[in-house]
């Protein structure tokens, strides 16, 4: 997968220490980093180059600073990493694509697009366990060495730097800049999948959830007719069919043993729900409405009464604009309007669509309702202008 969020086990120790009985705190305190390579080695140079990236990540405006979310994800990573907990630092970034990534020095980046797409803690744990697998198997340095030794990489070598370690840092920086550093091969991805699968099984999660998440992401991407060429994700990972088939087969072998499992849904939703509307908005603005329709429809199938999801599904239909989509958008908005916890924006969307369809009375009523609920809305003046014209 790829890379990007906040705070490591060590940085969060003061926060965790006030949470009595938190097993991840004790685990973190009893663990030590795996190792630190010598500077005068290619791996040491790679670490130094990546540490500069980590400094930039710590200053990134995309960094999510919600303490509850960071504590939750870091705790989960710490449990999955076990005795290697202290070697991993977690950063959550506001990026609306399905991704998490692991750097060779222990920096893990988690995108909010992953947190939005995971339906429960088990699915999130699988992906995080997968990334930990890349770290523990040291896949990054393997890829670095392979790329460095190819003729295509010779053009990027830095000449004249003093000291082996400095050369390695320059080489690593060039590789990172050209993207060669990030490409795990299919065998490495298979190994990481095995690690992620074994990690969730060891922690009592439902083993089928890994396959369920991959199937959902595949369906989402296949809904977009513009995805003609394989994405980086697809190009460097096992085929979707192989991955789902393998994970499903192993999951049912485990489930046949009649072990009690959990998907961690309740705790996951407790943490995610307060932040989800922002992620849904960011996803909607990503500009891939076909994928958004598939994603929001899937999430709504598990939360059929969610006015929030009904609203965003309606917006995705409206943005997609295929034949019949405006009717589907109105249906979704009307379902949201009749539910508890309806976003005020539902009435704005209903009003604008009604205005477009020449239904002036309905449009005026909906827009007035919107302003009553959101008197300080940023678009207040524009909506007031529309009302005055109706």
Short mmCIF file of the C-alpha atoms (twelve columns), coordinates in Angstrom:
data_MODEL
# 
_entry.id   MODEL 
# 
loop_
_atom_site.group_PDB 
_atom_site.id 
_atom_site.type_symbol 
_atom_site.label_atom_id 
_atom_site.label_alt_id 
_atom_site.label_comp_id 
_atom_site.label_asym_id 
_atom_site.label_seq_id 
_atom_site.Cartn_x 
_atom_site.Cartn_y 
_atom_site.Cartn_z 
_atom_site.pdbx_PDB_model_num 
ATOM 1   C CA . UNK A 1   0.000   0.000   0.000   1 
ATOM 2   C CA . UNK A 2   1.244   3.633   0.373   1 
ATOM 3   C CA . UNK A 3   2.067   6.187   3.210   1 
ATOM 4   C CA . UNK A 4   0.672   9.012   5.774   1 
ATOM 5   C CA . UNK A 5   -1.372  10.965  10.595  1 
ATOM 6   C CA . UNK A 6   -0.181  11.687  14.299  1 
ATOM 7   C CA . UNK A 7   1.749   10.563  17.301  1 
ATOM 8   C CA . UNK A 8   3.758   7.596   18.282  1 
ATOM 9   C CA . UNK A 9   3.393   5.296   21.214  1 
ATOM 10  C CA . UNK A 10  6.139   7.198   23.021  1 
ATOM 11  C CA . UNK A 11  4.596   10.604  22.326  1 
ATOM 12  C CA . UNK A 12  1.191   9.389   23.491  1 
ATOM 13  C CA . UNK A 13  2.491   7.759   26.650  1 
ATOM 14  C CA . UNK A 14  1.463   10.687  28.899  1 
ATOM 15  C CA . UNK A 15  -2.026  10.607  27.400  1 
ATOM 16  C CA . UNK A 16  -2.357  6.838   27.708  1 
ATOM 17  C CA . UNK A 17  -0.953  6.755   31.212  1 
ATOM 18  C CA . UNK A 18  -4.049  8.480   32.562  1 
ATOM 19  C CA . UNK A 19  -6.276  5.795   31.071  1 
ATOM 20  C CA . UNK A 20  -6.190  3.277   33.893  1 
ATOM 21  C CA . UNK A 21  -5.726  -0.313  32.913  1 
ATOM 22  C CA . UNK A 22  -5.044  0.362   29.227  1 
ATOM 23  C CA . UNK A 23  -3.143  -2.777  28.126  1 
ATOM 24  C CA . UNK A 24  -1.480  -0.970  25.231  1 
ATOM 25  C CA . UNK A 25  0.258   1.389   27.673  1 
ATOM 26  C CA . UNK A 26  1.801   -1.459  29.612  1 
ATOM 27  C CA . UNK A 27  2.698   -3.174  26.345  1 
ATOM 28  C CA . UNK A 28  4.371   -0.024  25.038  1 
ATOM 29  C CA . UNK A 29  6.320   0.469   28.249  1 
ATOM 30  C CA . UNK A 30  7.529   -3.138  28.165  1 
ATOM 31  C CA . UNK A 31  8.626   -3.032  24.527  1 
ATOM 32  C CA . UNK A 32  11.700  -1.592  22.900  1 
ATOM 33  C CA . UNK A 33  12.391  -0.542  19.310  1 
ATOM 34  C CA . UNK A 34  13.480  -3.403  17.076  1 
ATOM 35  C CA . UNK A 35  16.830  -1.868  16.128  1 
ATOM 36  C CA . UNK A 36  18.411  1.167   14.541  1 
ATOM 37  C CA . UNK A 37  20.729  0.501   11.602  1 
ATOM 38  C CA . UNK A 38  24.190  1.970   11.387  1 
ATOM 39  C CA . UNK A 39  24.408  5.289   9.585   1 
ATOM 40  C CA . UNK A 40  27.216  3.916   7.438   1 
ATOM 41  C CA . UNK A 41  24.873  1.461   5.762   1 
ATOM 42  C CA . UNK A 42  22.301  1.693   3.039   1 
ATOM 43  C CA . UNK A 43  19.536  0.984   5.558   1 
ATOM 44  C CA . UNK A 44  20.824  3.699   7.870   1 
ATOM 45  C CA . UNK A 45  20.809  6.153   4.983   1 
ATOM 46  C CA . UNK A 46  17.271  5.147   4.119   1 
ATOM 47  C CA . UNK A 47  16.173  5.736   7.706   1 
ATOM 48  C CA . UNK A 48  17.755  9.190   7.763   1 
ATOM 49  C CA . UNK A 49  16.023  10.208  4.548   1 
ATOM 50  C CA . UNK A 50  12.680  8.962   5.847   1 
ATOM 51  C CA . UNK A 51  13.152  10.778  9.154   1 
ATOM 52  C CA . UNK A 52  13.118  14.029  7.191   1 
ATOM 53  C CA . UNK A 53  9.787   12.986  5.707   1 
ATOM 54  C CA . UNK A 54  8.525   12.250  9.207   1 
ATOM 55  C CA . UNK A 55  9.452   15.762  10.341  1 
ATOM 56  C CA . UNK A 56  7.459   17.169  7.435   1 
ATOM 57  C CA . UNK A 57  4.537   14.898  8.317   1 
ATOM 58  C CA . UNK A 58  4.551   16.189  11.891  1 
ATOM 59  C CA . UNK A 59  4.118   19.720  10.522  1 
ATOM 60  C CA . UNK A 60  1.601   18.829  7.839   1 
ATOM 61  C CA . UNK A 61  -1.677  20.804  7.756   1 
ATOM 62  C CA . UNK A 62  -3.331  17.503  6.837   1 
ATOM 63  C CA . UNK A 63  -2.483  16.024  10.207  1 
ATOM 64  C CA . UNK A 64  -5.573  15.018  12.187  1 
ATOM 65  C CA . UNK A 65  -5.139  16.155  15.782  1 
ATOM 66  C CA . UNK A 66  -8.256  14.659  17.359  1 
ATOM 67  C CA . UNK A 67  -6.919  13.117  20.573  1 
ATOM 68  C CA . UNK A 68  -9.599  10.455  20.897  1 
ATOM 69  C CA . UNK A 69  -9.113  9.185   17.360  1 
ATOM 70  C CA . UNK A 70  -5.333  9.207   17.638  1 
ATOM 71  C CA . UNK A 71  -5.417  7.358   20.947  1 
ATOM 72  C CA . UNK A 72  -7.805  4.773   19.486  1 
ATOM 73  C CA . UNK A 73  -5.793  4.062   16.328  1 
ATOM 74  C CA . UNK A 74  -2.456  4.112   18.157  1 
ATOM 75  C CA . UNK A 75  -3.811  1.724   20.789  1 
ATOM 76  C CA . UNK A 76  -4.984  -0.646  18.055  1 
ATOM 77  C CA . UNK A 77  -1.625  -0.482  16.261  1 
ATOM 78  C CA . UNK A 78  0.185   -1.074  19.537  1 
ATOM 79  C CA . UNK A 79  -1.862  -4.185  20.272  1 
ATOM 80  C CA . UNK A 80  -1.301  -5.537  16.777  1 
ATOM 81  C CA . UNK A 81  2.438   -4.791  16.877  1 
ATOM 82  C CA . UNK A 82  2.837   -6.581  20.208  1 
ATOM 83  C CA . UNK A 83  6.387   -6.442  21.523  1 
ATOM 84  C CA . UNK A 84  7.299   -4.140  18.630  1 
ATOM 85  C CA . UNK A 85  4.860   -1.459  19.752  1 
ATOM 86  C CA . UNK A 86  7.542   1.072   20.664  1 
ATOM 87  C CA . UNK A 87  8.975   0.891   17.148  1 
ATOM 88  C CA . UNK A 88  5.826   2.219   15.477  1 
ATOM 89  C CA . UNK A 89  4.572   5.807   15.309  1 
ATOM 90  C CA . UNK A 90  1.127   6.549   13.897  1 
ATOM 91  C CA . UNK A 91  0.106   9.627   11.923  1 
ATOM 92  C CA . UNK A 92  -3.459  10.148  10.674  1 
ATOM 93  C CA . UNK A 93  -3.871  12.448  7.680   1 
ATOM 94  C CA . UNK A 94  -6.940  14.028  6.121   1 
ATOM 95  C CA . UNK A 95  -6.656  12.367  2.706   1 
ATOM 96  C CA . UNK A 96  -9.823  10.873  1.202   1 
ATOM 97  C CA . UNK A 97  -8.423  7.725   -0.408  1 
ATOM 98  C CA . UNK A 98  -8.240  4.138   0.800   1 
ATOM 99  C CA . UNK A 99  -4.732  3.851   2.122   1 
ATOM 100 C CA . UNK A 100 -2.324  3.279   4.945   1 
ATOM 101 C CA . UNK A 101 1.408   2.945   4.611   1 
ATOM 102 C CA . UNK A 102 4.493   1.969   6.540   1 
ATOM 103 C CA . UNK A 103 7.926   3.529   6.308   1 
ATOM 104 C CA . UNK A 104 11.112  1.586   7.146   1 
ATOM 105 C CA . UNK A 105 11.845  3.615   10.303  1 
ATOM 106 C CA . UNK A 106 8.497   2.724   11.907  1 
ATOM 107 C CA . UNK A 107 6.403   5.668   10.758  1 
ATOM 108 C CA . UNK A 108 2.881   4.549   9.865   1 
ATOM 109 C CA . UNK A 109 0.573   6.870   7.966   1 
ATOM 110 C CA . UNK A 110 -3.184  6.274   7.991   1 
ATOM 111 C CA . UNK A 111 -5.498  8.105   5.598   1 
ATOM 112 C CA . UNK A 112 -8.957  9.169   6.677   1 
ATOM 113 C CA . UNK A 113 -10.195 7.543   3.460   1 
ATOM 114 C CA . UNK A 114 -9.332  4.189   5.027   1 
ATOM 115 C CA . UNK A 115 -11.107 5.061   8.261   1 
ATOM 116 C CA . UNK A 116 -14.187 6.054   6.266   1 
ATOM 117 C CA . UNK A 117 -14.218 2.839   4.220   1 
ATOM 118 C CA . UNK A 118 -13.582 0.395   7.052   1 
ATOM 119 C CA . UNK A 119 -16.920 -0.798  8.400   1 
ATOM 120 C CA . UNK A 120 -15.619 -2.052  11.731  1 
ATOM 121 C CA . UNK A 121 -12.521 -2.431  13.863  1 
ATOM 122 C CA . UNK A 122 -11.708 -5.854  12.426  1 
ATOM 123 C CA . UNK A 123 -11.386 -4.431  8.919   1 
ATOM 124 C CA . UNK A 124 -9.209  -1.581  10.125  1 
ATOM 125 C CA . UNK A 125 -7.078  -4.005  12.129  1 
ATOM 126 C CA . UNK A 126 -6.477  -6.127  9.049   1 
ATOM 127 C CA . UNK A 127 -5.081  -3.199  7.075   1 
ATOM 128 C CA . UNK A 128 -2.958  -1.950  9.970   1 
ATOM 129 C CA . UNK A 129 -1.675  -5.479  10.565  1 
ATOM 130 C CA . UNK A 130 -0.810  -5.688  6.871   1 
ATOM 131 C CA . UNK A 131 1.300   -2.531  7.173   1 
ATOM 132 C CA . UNK A 132 3.020   -3.777  10.315  1 
ATOM 133 C CA . UNK A 133 3.879   -6.893  8.316   1 
ATOM 134 C CA . UNK A 134 5.712   -4.760  5.738   1 
ATOM 135 C CA . UNK A 135 7.685   -3.168  8.574   1 
ATOM 136 C CA . UNK A 136 8.622   -6.355  10.385  1 
ATOM 137 C CA . UNK A 137 9.646   -8.079  7.146   1 
ATOM 138 C CA . UNK A 138 11.735  -4.997  6.247   1 
ATOM 139 C CA . UNK A 139 10.253  -4.886  2.780   1 
ATOM 140 C CA . UNK A 140 11.258  -1.262  2.211   1 
ATOM 141 C CA . UNK A 141 14.983  -1.901  2.401   1 
ATOM 142 C CA . UNK A 142 14.591  -4.916  0.129   1 
ATOM 143 C CA . UNK A 143 12.875  -2.760  -2.468  1 
ATOM 144 C CA . UNK A 144 15.442  0.002   -1.987  1 
ATOM 145 C CA . UNK A 145 18.342  -2.351  -2.650  1 
ATOM 146 C CA . UNK A 146 16.722  -3.893  -5.687  1 
ATOM 147 C CA . UNK A 147 15.944  -0.535  -7.268  1 
ATOM 148 C CA . UNK A 148 19.345  0.888   -6.370  1 
ATOM 149 C CA . UNK A 149 21.116  -1.982  -8.090  1 
ATOM 150 C CA . UNK A 150 19.236  -1.670  -11.364 1 
ATOM 151 C CA . UNK A 151 20.616  0.269   -14.302 1 
ATOM 152 C CA . UNK A 152 17.566  2.527   -14.267 1 
ATOM 153 C CA . UNK A 153 18.531  3.795   -10.845 1 
ATOM 154 C CA . UNK A 154 22.114  4.720   -11.736 1 
ATOM 155 C CA . UNK A 155 20.927  8.042   -13.116 1 
ATOM 156 C CA . UNK A 156 19.766  9.065   -9.662  1 
ATOM 157 C CA . UNK A 157 22.966  8.231   -7.754  1 
ATOM 158 C CA . UNK A 158 24.589  11.177  -6.002  1 
ATOM 159 C CA . UNK A 159 28.305  11.542  -6.695  1 
ATOM 160 C CA . UNK A 160 30.973  13.264  -4.664  1 
ATOM 161 C CA . UNK A 161 29.268  13.226  -1.255  1 
ATOM 162 C CA . UNK A 162 31.666  12.626  1.613   1 
ATOM 163 C CA . UNK A 163 31.159  9.393   3.532   1 
ATOM 164 C CA . UNK A 164 29.181  6.257   2.741   1 
ATOM 165 C CA . UNK A 165 26.327  7.257   4.997   1 
ATOM 166 C CA . UNK A 166 25.827  10.564  3.210   1 
ATOM 167 C CA . UNK A 167 25.729  8.824   -0.157  1 
ATOM 168 C CA . UNK A 168 23.104  6.417   1.130   1 
ATOM 169 C CA . UNK A 169 20.979  9.294   2.378   1 
ATOM 170 C CA . UNK A 170 21.184  11.008  -1.000  1 
ATOM 171 C CA . UNK A 171 20.343  7.785   -2.810  1 
ATOM 172 C CA . UNK A 172 17.352  7.172   -0.558  1 
ATOM 173 C CA . UNK A 173 16.109  10.732  -1.011  1 
ATOM 174 C CA . UNK A 174 16.318  10.366  -4.789  1 
ATOM 175 C CA . UNK A 175 14.438  7.087   -4.694  1 
ATOM 176 C CA . UNK A 176 11.711  8.545   -2.524  1 
ATOM 177 C CA . UNK A 177 11.392  11.516  -4.873  1 
ATOM 178 C CA . UNK A 178 11.038  9.265   -7.929  1 
ATOM 179 C CA . UNK A 179 8.562   6.930   -6.251  1 
ATOM 180 C CA . UNK A 180 10.715  3.810   -6.615  1 
ATOM 181 C CA . UNK A 181 10.861  3.400   -2.857  1 
ATOM 182 C CA . UNK A 182 7.136   2.734   -2.499  1 
ATOM 183 C CA . UNK A 183 6.593   -0.236  -4.792  1 
ATOM 184 C CA . UNK A 184 6.281   -3.427  -2.777  1 
ATOM 185 C CA . UNK A 185 6.120   -6.453  -5.047  1 
ATOM 186 C CA . UNK A 186 3.320   -8.983  -5.122  1 
ATOM 187 C CA . UNK A 187 5.137   -11.536 -2.983  1 
ATOM 188 C CA . UNK A 188 5.750   -8.898  -0.328  1 
ATOM 189 C CA . UNK A 189 2.079   -7.937  -0.461  1 
ATOM 190 C CA . UNK A 190 1.113   -11.583 -0.014  1 
ATOM 191 C CA . UNK A 191 3.401   -11.802 3.015   1 
ATOM 192 C CA . UNK A 192 1.871   -8.639  4.455   1 
ATOM 193 C CA . UNK A 193 -1.635  -10.013 3.862   1 
ATOM 194 C CA . UNK A 194 -0.700  -13.155 5.782   1 
ATOM 195 C CA . UNK A 195 0.621   -11.029 8.625   1 
ATOM 196 C CA . UNK A 196 -2.529  -8.901  8.692   1 
ATOM 197 C CA . UNK A 197 -4.722  -11.990 8.627   1 
ATOM 198 C CA . UNK A 198 -2.774  -13.731 11.394  1 
ATOM 199 C CA . UNK A 199 -2.815  -10.561 13.491  1 
ATOM 200 C CA . UNK A 200 -6.601  -10.211 13.474  1 
ATOM 201 C CA . UNK A 201 -7.080  -13.923 14.126  1 
ATOM 202 C CA . UNK A 202 -4.679  -13.751 17.082  1 
ATOM 203 C CA . UNK A 203 -6.671  -10.852 18.547  1 
ATOM 204 C CA . UNK A 204 -10.039 -12.532 18.171  1 
ATOM 205 C CA . UNK A 205 -11.388 -10.549 15.227  1 
ATOM 206 C CA . UNK A 206 -13.703 -12.055 12.627  1 
ATOM 207 C CA . UNK A 207 -11.250 -13.344 9.966   1 
ATOM 208 C CA . UNK A 208 -13.641 -12.803 7.052   1 
ATOM 209 C CA . UNK A 209 -13.502 -9.024  7.499   1 
ATOM 210 C CA . UNK A 210 -10.232 -8.657  5.582   1 
ATOM 211 C CA . UNK A 211 -11.744 -10.204 2.465   1 
ATOM 212 C CA . UNK A 212 -14.937 -8.209  2.928   1 
ATOM 213 C CA . UNK A 213 -13.007 -4.941  2.927   1 
ATOM 214 C CA . UNK A 214 -11.013 -5.804  -0.196  1 
ATOM 215 C CA . UNK A 215 -14.190 -6.825  -2.026  1 
ATOM 216 C CA . UNK A 216 -15.815 -3.525  -1.124  1 
ATOM 217 C CA . UNK A 217 -12.852 -1.476  -2.329  1 
ATOM 218 C CA . UNK A 218 -12.701 -3.457  -5.577  1 
ATOM 219 C CA . UNK A 219 -16.417 -2.862  -6.171  1 
ATOM 220 C CA . UNK A 220 -15.924 0.836   -5.523  1 
ATOM 221 C CA . UNK A 221 -13.111 1.145   -8.055  1 
ATOM 222 C CA . UNK A 222 -14.894 -0.939  -10.672 1 
ATOM 223 C CA . UNK A 223 -17.874 1.425   -10.447 1 
ATOM 224 C CA . UNK A 224 -15.732 4.125   -12.042 1 
ATOM 225 C CA . UNK A 225 -15.543 3.745   -15.843 1 
ATOM 226 C CA . UNK A 226 -12.611 6.174   -15.980 1 
ATOM 227 C CA . UNK A 227 -10.338 3.765   -14.129 1 
ATOM 228 C CA . UNK A 228 -8.976  2.220   -17.316 1 
ATOM 229 C CA . UNK A 229 -5.389  1.706   -16.183 1 
ATOM 230 C CA . UNK A 230 -4.557  -0.164  -12.962 1 
ATOM 231 C CA . UNK A 231 -3.958  2.088   -9.998  1 
ATOM 232 C CA . UNK A 232 -0.634  1.906   -8.164  1 
ATOM 233 C CA . UNK A 233 -2.445  -0.144  -5.562  1 
ATOM 234 C CA . UNK A 234 -3.672  -2.683  -8.105  1 
ATOM 235 C CA . UNK A 235 -0.401  -2.776  -10.005 1 
ATOM 236 C CA . UNK A 236 1.703   -3.696  -6.972  1 
ATOM 237 C CA . UNK A 237 -0.747  -5.977  -5.169  1 
ATOM 238 C CA . UNK A 238 -1.912  -9.494  -5.969  1 
ATOM 239 C CA . UNK A 239 -4.886  -9.624  -8.316  1 
ATOM 240 C CA . UNK A 240 -8.159  -8.762  -6.572  1 
ATOM 241 C CA . UNK A 241 -9.542  -12.205 -7.373  1 
ATOM 242 C CA . UNK A 242 -6.516  -13.953 -5.873  1 
ATOM 243 C CA . UNK A 243 -6.532  -11.800 -2.774  1 
ATOM 244 C CA . UNK A 244 -10.225 -12.209 -2.028  1 
ATOM 245 C CA . UNK A 245 -10.190 -15.916 -2.820  1 
ATOM 246 C CA . UNK A 246 -7.184  -16.597 -0.600  1 
ATOM 247 C CA . UNK A 247 -8.415  -14.518 2.325   1 
ATOM 248 C CA . UNK A 248 -11.925 -15.964 2.126   1 
ATOM 249 C CA . UNK A 249 -10.684 -19.540 2.041   1 
ATOM 250 C CA . UNK A 250 -8.445  -19.026 5.059   1 
ATOM 251 C CA . UNK A 251 -11.183 -17.180 6.918   1 
ATOM 252 C CA . UNK A 252 -13.666 -20.022 6.542   1 
ATOM 253 C CA . UNK A 253 -11.044 -22.523 7.640   1 
ATOM 254 C CA . UNK A 254 -10.657 -20.525 10.855  1 
ATOM 255 C CA . UNK A 255 -14.400 -20.003 11.320  1 
ATOM 256 C CA . UNK A 256 -14.941 -23.756 10.908  1 
ATOM 257 C CA . UNK A 257 -13.073 -24.191 14.183  1 
ATOM 258 C CA . UNK A 258 -16.035 -22.487 15.899  1 
ATOM 259 C CA . UNK A 259 -13.928 -19.861 17.629  1 
ATOM 260 C CA . UNK A 260 -15.802 -16.911 19.052  1 
ATOM 261 C CA . UNK A 261 -14.843 -13.728 17.227  1 
ATOM 262 C CA . UNK A 262 -15.723 -10.030 17.209  1 
ATOM 263 C CA . UNK A 263 -15.789 -7.310  14.590  1 
ATOM 264 C CA . UNK A 264 -15.372 -4.504  17.146  1 
ATOM 265 C CA . UNK A 265 -18.223 -2.568  15.544  1 
ATOM 266 C CA . UNK A 266 -19.585 -0.766  18.595  1 
ATOM 267 C CA . UNK A 267 -16.303 0.785   19.721  1 
ATOM 268 C CA . UNK A 268 -15.320 1.597   16.136  1 
ATOM 269 C CA . UNK A 269 -18.520 3.547   15.485  1 
ATOM 270 C CA . UNK A 270 -18.239 5.343   18.807  1 
ATOM 271 C CA . UNK A 271 -14.872 6.745   17.720  1 
ATOM 272 C CA . UNK A 272 -15.580 7.305   14.027  1 
ATOM 273 C CA . UNK A 273 -19.092 8.768   14.004  1 
ATOM 274 C CA . UNK A 274 -18.263 12.234  15.443  1 
ATOM 275 C CA . UNK A 275 -15.676 12.761  12.681  1 
ATOM 276 C CA . UNK A 276 -17.333 11.025  9.764   1 
ATOM 277 C CA . UNK A 277 -19.286 13.950  8.296   1 
ATOM 278 C CA . UNK A 278 -16.042 15.785  7.504   1 
ATOM 279 C CA . UNK A 279 -14.642 12.680  5.813   1 
ATOM 280 C CA . UNK A 280 -17.827 12.185  3.815   1 
ATOM 281 C CA . UNK A 281 -17.632 15.798  2.656   1 
ATOM 282 C CA . UNK A 282 -13.988 15.390  1.656   1 
ATOM 283 C CA . UNK A 283 -14.798 12.173  -0.212  1 
ATOM 284 C CA . UNK A 284 -17.629 13.903  -2.060  1 
ATOM 285 C CA . UNK A 285 -15.274 16.700  -3.102  1 
ATOM 286 C CA . UNK A 286 -12.688 14.207  -4.385  1 
ATOM 287 C CA . UNK A 287 -14.379 14.360  -7.781  1 
ATOM 288 C CA . UNK A 288 -15.099 10.643  -8.299  1 
ATOM 289 C CA . UNK A 289 -18.894 10.523  -7.870  1 
ATOM 290 C CA . UNK A 290 -19.207 6.991   -9.267  1 
ATOM 291 C CA . UNK A 291 -16.962 5.700   -6.508  1 
ATOM 292 C CA . UNK A 292 -18.704 7.870   -3.934  1 
ATOM 293 C CA . UNK A 293 -22.095 6.414   -4.914  1 
ATOM 294 C CA . UNK A 294 -20.724 2.881   -4.463  1 
ATOM 295 C CA . UNK A 295 -19.106 3.745   -1.138  1 
ATOM 296 C CA . UNK A 296 -22.060 5.620   0.350   1 
ATOM 297 C CA . UNK A 297 -24.489 2.929   -0.813  1 
ATOM 298 C CA . UNK A 298 -22.402 0.268   0.918   1 
ATOM 299 C CA . UNK A 299 -22.157 2.217   4.159   1 
ATOM 300 C CA . UNK A 300 -25.874 2.979   4.050   1 
ATOM 301 C CA . UNK A 301 -26.703 -0.718  3.643   1 
ATOM 302 C CA . UNK A 302 -25.283 -1.209  7.131   1 
ATOM 303 C CA . UNK A 303 -26.884 1.935   8.597   1 
ATOM 304 C CA . UNK A 304 -30.200 2.114   6.791   1 
ATOM 305 C CA . UNK A 305 -31.599 4.872   9.040   1 
ATOM 306 C CA . UNK A 306 -28.607 7.206   8.777   1 
ATOM 307 C CA . UNK A 307 -29.808 10.608  7.566   1 
ATOM 308 C CA . UNK A 308 -26.181 11.645  7.205   1 
ATOM 309 C CA . UNK A 309 -25.417 8.842   4.739   1 
ATOM 310 C CA . UNK A 310 -28.696 9.356   2.878   1 
ATOM 311 C CA . UNK A 311 -27.820 13.017  2.383   1 
ATOM 312 C CA . UNK A 312 -24.323 12.284  1.066   1 
ATOM 313 C CA . UNK A 313 -25.604 9.526   -1.198  1 
ATOM 314 C CA . UNK A 314 -28.070 12.032  -2.648  1 
ATOM 315 C CA . UNK A 315 -25.260 14.511  -3.231  1 
ATOM 316 C CA . UNK A 316 -23.172 11.821  -4.931  1 
ATOM 317 C CA . UNK A 317 -26.062 11.000  -7.262  1 
ATOM 318 C CA . UNK A 318 -26.518 14.690  -7.999  1 
ATOM 319 C CA . UNK A 319 -22.838 15.098  -8.845  1 
ATOM 320 C CA . UNK A 320 -22.731 11.921  -10.958 1 
ATOM 321 C CA . UNK A 321 -25.619 13.152  -13.087 1 
ATOM 322 C CA . UNK A 322 -26.374 9.979   -15.013 1 
ATOM 323 C CA . UNK A 323 -29.843 9.286   -16.377 1 
ATOM 324 C CA . UNK A 324 -32.258 8.981   -13.460 1 
ATOM 325 C CA . UNK A 325 -29.707 10.210  -10.906 1 
ATOM 326 C CA . UNK A 326 -31.578 13.398  -10.061 1 
ATOM 327 C CA . UNK A 327 -34.650 11.360  -9.163  1 
ATOM 328 C CA . UNK A 328 -32.464 9.094   -7.026  1 
ATOM 329 C CA . UNK A 329 -30.961 12.180  -5.382  1 
ATOM 330 C CA . UNK A 330 -34.398 13.569  -4.523  1 
ATOM 331 C CA . UNK A 331 -35.424 10.174  -3.110  1 
ATOM 332 C CA . UNK A 332 -32.323 10.062  -0.926  1 
ATOM 333 C CA . UNK A 333 -32.799 13.651  0.265   1 
ATOM 334 C CA . UNK A 334 -36.443 13.045  1.098   1 
ATOM 335 C CA . UNK A 335 -35.531 9.912   3.049   1 
ATOM 336 C CA . UNK A 336 -32.955 11.931  4.963   1 
ATOM 337 C CA . UNK A 337 -35.440 14.752  5.618   1 
ATOM 338 C CA . UNK A 338 -37.795 12.317  7.293   1 
ATOM 339 C CA . UNK A 339 -35.126 10.866  9.595   1 
ATOM 340 C CA . UNK A 340 -33.782 11.912  12.963  1 
ATOM 341 C CA . UNK A 341 -30.552 13.882  13.002  1 
ATOM 342 C CA . UNK A 342 -31.036 15.178  9.473   1 
ATOM 343 C CA . UNK A 343 -28.275 17.517  8.231   1 
ATOM 344 C CA . UNK A 344 -29.573 20.991  7.475   1 
ATOM 345 C CA . UNK A 345 -27.955 20.775  4.041   1 
ATOM 346 C CA . UNK A 346 -30.634 18.258  3.019   1 
ATOM 347 C CA . UNK A 347 -33.170 21.082  2.821   1 
ATOM 348 C CA . UNK A 348 -30.817 23.202  0.747   1 
ATOM 349 C CA . UNK A 349 -30.291 20.346  -1.709  1 
ATOM 350 C CA . UNK A 350 -34.027 19.653  -1.929  1 
ATOM 351 C CA . UNK A 351 -34.669 23.347  -2.494  1 
ATOM 352 C CA . UNK A 352 -32.089 23.712  -5.252  1 
ATOM 353 C CA . UNK A 353 -33.316 20.615  -7.072  1 
ATOM 354 C CA . UNK A 354 -36.934 21.757  -6.769  1 
ATOM 355 C CA . UNK A 355 -35.936 25.168  -8.107  1 
ATOM 356 C CA . UNK A 356 -34.191 23.495  -11.046 1 
ATOM 357 C CA . UNK A 357 -37.346 21.502  -11.782 1 
ATOM 358 C CA . UNK A 358 -39.543 24.612  -11.651 1 
ATOM 359 C CA . UNK A 359 -41.251 23.670  -8.369  1 
ATOM 360 C CA . UNK A 360 -41.112 27.141  -6.852  1 
ATOM 361 C CA . UNK A 361 -43.272 26.601  -3.760  1 
ATOM 362 C CA . UNK A 362 -41.407 23.449  -2.730  1 
ATOM 363 C CA . UNK A 363 -38.085 25.115  -3.460  1 
ATOM 364 C CA . UNK A 364 -38.932 28.170  -1.367  1 
ATOM 365 C CA . UNK A 365 -40.156 26.099  1.566   1 
ATOM 366 C CA . UNK A 366 -37.010 23.930  1.588   1 
ATOM 367 C CA . UNK A 367 -34.609 26.865  1.320   1 
ATOM 368 C CA . UNK A 368 -36.386 28.746  4.104   1 
ATOM 369 C CA . UNK A 369 -36.166 25.635  6.248   1 
ATOM 370 C CA . UNK A 370 -32.437 25.420  5.519   1 
ATOM 371 C CA . UNK A 371 -31.782 28.988  6.648   1 
ATOM 372 C CA . UNK A 372 -33.905 28.467  9.757   1 
ATOM 373 C CA . UNK A 373 -31.625 25.595  10.729  1 
ATOM 374 C CA . UNK A 374 -28.408 27.270  9.519   1 
ATOM 375 C CA . UNK A 375 -28.868 31.041  9.980   1 
ATOM 376 C CA . UNK A 376 -25.100 31.621  9.908   1 
ATOM 377 C CA . UNK A 377 -24.437 29.436  6.847   1 
ATOM 378 C CA . UNK A 378 -21.632 30.614  4.545   1 
ATOM 379 C CA . UNK A 379 -24.044 30.626  1.606   1 
ATOM 380 C CA . UNK A 380 -26.728 32.547  3.508   1 
ATOM 381 C CA . UNK A 381 -26.768 35.529  1.147   1 
ATOM 382 C CA . UNK A 382 -26.968 33.381  -1.975  1 
ATOM 383 C CA . UNK A 383 -29.832 31.276  -0.571  1 
ATOM 384 C CA . UNK A 384 -31.669 34.429  0.540   1 
ATOM 385 C CA . UNK A 385 -31.312 35.763  -3.019  1 
ATOM 386 C CA . UNK A 386 -32.832 32.561  -4.409  1 
ATOM 387 C CA . UNK A 387 -35.721 32.780  -1.964  1 
ATOM 388 C CA . UNK A 388 -36.442 36.369  -2.970  1 
ATOM 389 C CA . UNK A 389 -36.608 35.299  -6.633  1 
ATOM 390 C CA . UNK A 390 -39.130 32.506  -5.997  1 
# 
